[in-house]
Amino acid sequence: MNGNKLFGRSLVVGGTGMLESATRFVACNSSQTTIGSRNPDKLAKEIGAHGLKLDWLAPNDQTIAALSKLPEFDLLISWIHDEAIWIVEHLENRLNDKGRSIRIHGCASRDPEILIKRNAPGSSQISRQTIILGWVNDPQGQRWLLDEEISTAVIEGVKHPRRKQITAGTVEGVLSLEL
C-alpha cells in the first residue's frame, strides 16, 4: 500500500450505478481501483480507476480469461445477481491471502437458506462481509433504499472489517412495495 491508503488494489464489481458513491470512496482509499461492469469507462475515467468490461450474465471463456489476468486485490466489493453467481468464485480467486470480499445482497437474503446459496463458501484465508439491503418504513409507507443509503452501508463495511454482516434499512416484517 502507498502512503495512508487503506488498500493497495481494490476491485468493485457492479459499482457504477447505485454503488457509485461507495466506488468513489474505495477509489480515494486505494492505490489502484478497477471497476468491473458492463459500462465502466465513464466512472473509471472520472476517478482515475481502471475499467474492466464484464458481462457476467452467462459463463464464458472470454470473461473467465479476463478475470484470470487481473492482479491480486486487497479488497473486492461485488453486487452480483443470482443468475451470475458463478462469477463470485472467479472474483474471490483474485484476492490475496488476507483479502476482503464484501458481498451485497437484496432483502431476500435475510433468509439464511437463500443467503447460503448466494454466498457460497469461499477460501478460508479471505475475510467475507455481507451487506443485506432492505427497505425503509416511513409515514408515507415503504420505499426502497436510496443510492446514498446503499453506498453508506457499503462504506460502513469497508471501514469496519470486523462487522461480518450489515443490514441497511429494515428486513423485518412484510415487504409491500410494488415491484
C-alpha positions in Angstrom: 0.0 0.0 0.0 1.1 3.5 -0.7 1.0 6.4 1.8 -2.0 6.4 4.0 -4.3 4.5 1.7 -6.4 1.7 3.3 -5.9 -0.6 0.4 -3.3 -1.3 -2.3 -5.6 -2.7 -5.0 -9.3 -2.8 -5.0 -11.9 -4.3 -7.4 -15.5 -3.1 -7.4 -18.0 -5.1 -9.5 -21.4 -3.6 -10.1 -20.4 -0.2 -8.7 -21.3 2.2 -11.4 -25.0 2.7 -10.6 -26.4 2.6 -7.1 -22.9 2.0 -5.6 -21.3 4.9 -7.3 -20.6 6.8 -4.1 -19.1 3.7 -2.5 -16.9 3.1 -5.6 -15.7 6.7 -5.3 -14.9 6.2 -1.6 -13.0 3.0 -2.3 -11.0 4.7 -5.1 -10.0 7.5 -2.8 -8.7 5.0 -0.3 -6.9 2.6 -2.7 -3.7 3.0 -4.6 -5.3 1.3 -7.6 -9.0 0.6 -8.3 -10.6 -1.5 -11.0 -14.2 -1.1 -11.8 -15.9 -4.2 -13.4 -19.2 -3.6 -15.1 -20.9 -3.6 -18.4 -20.0 0.1 -18.9 -17.2 1.1 -16.5 -15.3 3.6 -18.6 -17.0 6.9 -17.8 -16.8 6.5 -14.0 -13.3 4.9 -14.2 -12.0 7.9 -16.1 -13.6 10.4 -13.7 -12.0 8.8 -10.6 -8.7 7.6 -12.1 -9.6 3.9 -12.0 -9.2 1.1 -14.5 -12.3 0.0 -16.3 -12.9 -3.7 -17.0 -15.9 -4.5 -19.2 -17.6 -7.6 -17.7 -20.7 -9.4 -18.9 -21.4 -11.9 -16.2 -24.8 -13.0 -17.3 -23.5 -16.3 -18.7 -20.2 -18.1 -18.0 -18.0 -17.7 -21.0 -14.3 -18.2 -21.7 -13.7 -14.5 -22.5 -14.9 -13.3 -19.1 -13.1 -16.0 -17.2 -9.9 -15.3 -19.1 -10.2 -11.5 -18.4 -10.6 -12.2 -14.7 -7.7 -14.6 -14.6 -5.4 -11.9 -15.9 -6.2 -9.4 -13.2 -3.6 -8.8 -10.4 -4.3 -9.8 -6.9 -6.5 -7.4 -4.9 -6.8 -6.5 -1.2 -10.5 -5.6 -1.4 -13.4 -6.9 -3.5 -16.8 -5.3 -3.4 -19.4 -7.2 -5.5 -23.1 -6.9 -6.1 -23.9 -9.9 -8.3 -27.4 -11.0 -9.2 -28.4 -14.7 -8.8 -28.1 -15.6 -12.4 -24.4 -14.6 -12.3 -23.4 -16.1 -9.0 -20.9 -18.3 -10.9 -18.6 -15.3 -11.2 -18.1 -14.8 -7.4 -15.6 -17.7 -7.2 -13.5 -16.3 -10.0 -13.5 -12.8 -8.4 -12.6 -14.0 -5.0 -9.8 -16.1 -6.5 -8.2 -12.8 -7.4 -8.0 -11.7 -3.7 -4.6 -12.0 -1.9 -4.3 -14.2 1.1 -5.5 -11.6 3.5 -8.0 -10.1 1.1 -11.6 -9.0 2.0 -14.7 -9.7 0.0 -17.8 -7.5 0.6 -20.8 -9.1 -0.9 -24.1 -7.1 -1.4 -27.5 -8.8 -1.4 -31.1 -7.9 -1.7 -33.6 -8.3 1.2 -34.5 -11.9 0.2 -31.0 -12.8 1.7 -32.4 -12.2 5.1 -33.5 -15.9 4.8 -30.4 -17.9 5.8 -31.0 -20.6 3.2 -31.1 -18.0 0.4 -28.0 -16.3 1.8 -26.1 -19.6 1.8 -27.0 -20.1 -1.9 -25.9 -16.6 -2.8 -22.8 -16.7 -0.6 -21.2 -20.0 -1.4 -18.2 -20.8 0.8 -15.0 -19.1 -0.3 -11.4 -19.5 0.6 -10.8 -19.8 4.3 -8.0 -17.3 4.0 -10.1 -14.4 2.9 -12.4 -12.4 5.0 -16.0 -12.0 3.8 -18.6 -9.5 4.8 -22.2 -9.4 3.8 -24.4 -6.3 3.2 -28.1 -7.0 3.1 -30.3 -4.3 1.6 -33.8 -3.8 3.0 -36.3 -1.1 2.8 -37.4 2.0 4.8 -40.7 2.3 6.6 -41.7 6.0 6.6 -45.0 7.9 7.2 -45.9 7.6 3.5 -45.4 3.9 3.5 -42.4 1.7 2.5 -39.7 2.6 0.0 -36.6 1.0 -1.3 -33.3 2.4 -0.1 -31.8 5.3 -2.0 -28.5 5.1 -3.7 -26.7 7.1 -1.0 -28.2 4.8 1.7 -26.9 1.7 -0.1 -23.5 3.3 -0.6 -23.3 4.3 3.1 -23.9 0.7 4.2 -21.1 -0.5 1.9 -18.8 2.2 3.1 -19.6 1.1 6.7 -18.5 -2.4 5.7 -15.2 -1.1 4.2 -14.5 1.0 7.4 -15.4 -1.8 9.8 -13.9 -5.1 8.7 -14.9 -7.0 11.8 -18.6 -6.5 11.2 -19.4 -9.7 9.3 -22.9 -8.6 8.4 -24.6 -5.2 7.9 -28.2 -4.7 7.2 -29.2 -1.4 5.5 -32.8 -0.4 6.3 -35.1 -2.9 7.7 -35.8 -6.5 6.6 -38.3 -7.2 9.3 -42.0 -7.6 8.7 -43.8 -7.8 5.4 -42.5 -6.1 2.3 -45.4 -4.5 0.5 -43.6 -2.4 -2.1 -44.9 -2.6 -5.6 -42.4 -4.3 -7.8 
